[in-house]
Amino acid sequence: MRPDLLRPLLGTLGLLIGFTLYALAGKLAEPWQSVAIGGMFALLGVSAWVYARGERWIQVLGLLLLIYGLLRATVLR
């Protein structure tokens, strides 16, 4: 079994991009701050759902992230 060396690099790069976007969204004025952060969580949930490819627990996690993102963008402030 050959280890996929690109996967840890992409994961680290994704974390750096995510933390940077989250920090930049935190500087926005309300309600845009909540909308931007909620949108990021919703997109993360959708990407987790697509990435899952049949793994039920990742799909459930993606669904929870999507629901939280939508709630954060609309109701939770």
N, C-alpha and C positions, 0 to 999 in steps of 0.2 A: 504494500500500500504506500503510495507516494504522497507525502504531505503537501498540501497546497500552500505554498509560501506567500502567495499574493493575498490570501484571505486575511491574515493578521495585519498586513499593511493597509489594506482597504478598510478594515475595521477601525484601526487607529486614525486613519485619515477622516473617516466618517465621524468619529467622536470629536475630533478637533473642529471640523466644520459645524457639527451640531452645537457644541458649546459656544462657538463664536457667534452663530446665528442667534442662539438663546440670549447671549449677553447683549447683542445689538438690539434685539427685540425688547429687552428690558429697559432700554433707554427711550422707547417710544412713549408718547402720552396716551393715557386711557381715552377711549376704548380700544385704540389700535394695538396697544400692548397685549391685551387679552386676546384680541382677534388673531394677531400674528403668532402668539405662542400656541393658541388653540389650533390654528391651522397647521403648525409644525407637528403637533401631537397627532392630528388627524392624518396627515401625510405619512407619518411614521407608522401609524396603524394600518393604513392601506398598503404600504410597502411590506410590512411584516406579513400581512394576509397573502399578498402575491408571492412573497419569498417562501412561504410555508410549504407549498406543494404537498399537501396531504398530512402534514404534522399538525394534529388537532390542537395541541397546547399552544403552538405558535399562532395558529389562527385565532384562538380564544384571546391570547394576549393582544394580537392586532385589533380584534374587535373592541376590546376594552380600551385600548389607546385611542381608537377612532371615536368611541362614545365620549371618553373624557375630553378629547380635543374639541368635539362639537359643543359639549357643555361648557368648556372653558371659553370658547369663542362667543357663546351666546348668553349664558346664564351666570356662570361663576366669574366673579370679578374680585 
